[in-house]
Amino acid sequence: MTHQPLADRAVVLGGSIAGTFAARVLSEFYREVVVVDRDQVLSVSDPRRGTPQGGHAHGLHARGCQILEKLFPTLLDDMRLAELPVGDLGEQRWYFNARRFRSKRTGLSSVTARRPVLEEYFRAKVAALPNVTFLERTELLGLLSTPDSGRVTGVRLRPTAVAGDAEDAFELSADLLVDATGRGSRTPVWLEELGYERPVEQRMTIGLAYTTRLYRSRPEMLDGTQFINSIASRESPRGGFFGQVDRDTCILSLTGMHGDHAPTDPDGFLAFAKSLPITDIYDRIRDAEPLTQPVSIRFPASVRRHYERLSRLPERLLVLGDAVCSLNPNYSQGMTVAAMEVMALRAHLARGTPSSVAFMRDVGRIVDRPWFLSTTSDLKYAGAKGPRPLTARVGNAYVTRLHYAAARDPAVTDALMRVAGLVDGPTALAHPRVLLGALRRQRGRGSTR
């Protein structure tokens, strides 16, 4: 603990990525931090019920790595020591409509280990802190508050093994409560029960599905790079990510939007991979040894809850991670956004006990950029529902030109990686050097390898 404790106990609801990051920061400011999760989460390196997306491709990139190296200083060294994939984001094989981006060393790190492995790493680090406890297999029943509902004072809990038995319910007091329970967060319901407004919910229907299979790795599979990413576009809305996840294993996650989903039968899965606009991925898996059967998960919509618009909230209650905003996972923003939010939490805690309203306004500002980037990009698909303002149409047309320009100009690759990695804002794509790359005459749009 590096600060004078603000109070006795902070309670984090949810032990996944966002909750674990929050616990790491809270451990600096509270005598005790308790992380509550309905699943067993410690020493778990396989996908679990509470995070079904854990079996599919994930990436910790760019700004997320930069932040987490501050919270976990040996992160990248530990990944390399465990023979987990770490590389430079701009030196991977990125394709857009069969054209490969020019490789560029960006200095932006990329980690593509399987999500359960990353979660286990971060949780083990946080659980080892002397003032942090994980309360596993424990169900959240509701909030406790002062008689006037002006401040949250704790939670009512129950072991999941005895669900339905009210006698086993117990209360846990909290000087600060952080909801990191993800998309299924019940905070909007509990706010209403306490006499507050629910946050306005915004949705972007994407009809996305990931279908994933693991393969035994061969030394020549990736030609010395970390992954191949065939980016979905309006013209070719099917996408594929094929990459190393550990020394012996590669992952292939095929994506489709608005109902065009990769099948889970092996022949259909292979045919979908063959339909991608590049042959690189299909060529590497057609004779590869599969380690699992294809499995699929669906993401019907990106969802944002606008807590920042509420003028009243009970004090000592904060919300972050997917409980605030669940983004299209195609853009690999989730872990980075959670890291950005917990750094905002750290800044608030350094000034004292956070104001719920002030903190949620800062979270709203953090979410604004990734929400804009992902939802604007999603509007390029014909199946997307919603207004397409001129700014979105012009922006998507310009980014499409940048994707083509990146096939010949490494400076454009660098700019795209920095914006996609949430290091720079979208205005960086209007830098004269990048603009010049986009405006040069486009020659043939065939494949460049």
Number of C-alpha atoms within 10 A of each C-alpha: 14 7 11 11 16 19 15 14 24 25 29 28 27 29 29 24 25 29 26 27 26 31 31 23 20 29 23 21 24 24 18 20 29 23 23 26 25 22 20 17 24 16 13 16 16 16 17 15 11 18 15 12 19 20 23 23 29 27 22 23 27 25 25 25 22 17 16 21 14 11 16 16 12 11 16 20 13 13 18 13 9 11 14 22 21 22 21 19 26 24 21 23 22 23 27 23 22 22 22 24 26 23 21 19 16 18 14 21 20 24 25 23 26 25 23 24 19 21 25 20 18 20 24 16 13 22 19 10 15 12 18 22 17 23 21 18 16 20 21 20 14 15 21 18 18 11 9 9 17 16 18 22 21 23 19 15 20 21 19 17 11 13 12 11 11 10 8 12 17 12 15 14 18 23 19 26 24 21 24 30 28 24 16 10 17 15 20 17 14 15 17 12 13 18 13 18 17 18 19 13 13 13 17 21 21 23 19 21 24 27 24 26 23 26 21 18 23 15 9 9 21 20 10 9 17 23 26 20 21 28 22 21 16 15 12 17 19 22 26 28 21 28 29 28 26 20 15 13 17 26 28 26 25 28 27 22 25 16 13 13 21 26 20 16 11 13 10 13 20 18 14 20 26 17 13 22 23 22 13 21 23 20 13 16 21 13 8 15 12 18 14 12 14 22 18 20 17 18 17 17 16 23 20 23 20 19 26 21 13 15 12 13 25 21 20 22 25 24 24 27 30 25 22 27 28 21 25 24 18 20 16 18 25 24 22 24 25 26 24 22 26 24 19 17 21 19 14 16 20 15 9 13 15 20 17 21 21 15 23 26 18 16 27 22 13 16 23 13 15 25 21 13 19 20 19 18 19 23 22 19 17 12 15 17 13 10 8 13 11 9 10 19 14 12 17 18 12 16 15 18 17 23 23 25 27 28 23 18 19 20 19 26 27 24 25 22 20 24 20 21 25 21 17 15 15 19 8 16 20 13 11 10 13 22 17 14 20 23 12 10 9 12 8 8 11 10 14 13 13
